[in-house]
Amino acid sequence: MSLVIRNLQRLIPIRRVPLRKKMEIVRSILGVEKFDLGIICVDNKNIQHINRIYRQKNVPTDVLSFPFHENLKGGEFPQPDVPDDYNLGDIFLGVEYIFQQCKGSEDYYDILTVTATHGLCHLLGFTHGTEAEWQKMFQKEKQVLEELSRHTGTRLQPLSQGLF
């Protein structure tokens, strides 16, 4: 199914083709390439607005995920009954925030991919509210990013590294 990447901001340049290629590989690794996925790139003002409305946190952030299948547990796959249910949901990337958080030697586009992968894990029911949940999510992210790194020649680390 489709992967839609929309860039709704103008502050930070986005090369959609490399992000699309990497996220198609991530979808394949996770076994969800038959599901629709939306990735929306926004600036600090818009990610902060969304964060305030949905999480009651009036600050910009790196990623917000809005799952189509809301009751999945980490490691479960959606079980669509009808074609319209082949949808994972949407990932909002705070690209301005991500860019500002990049450290000297970090590649912005690699961090964008890692952040989108983190968001996709959230769409698949993974969370990091407790240490046990974090451990499960961290292991999944690590496994996916190691496989992606083998395909791309990069060395990507999970976004959730060091949360607990």
Secondary structure, DSSP 8 states (H G I E B T S, - for coil): --EEEEE--SSS---HHHHHHHHHHHHHHHT-TTSEEEEEEE-HHHHHHHHHHHHS--S--SEEEEESSTT--TT-----SSGGG-EEEEEEEEHHHHHHH--TT--HHHHHHHHHHHHHHHHTT---SSHHHHHHHHHHHHHHHHHHHHHHT-----TTTT--
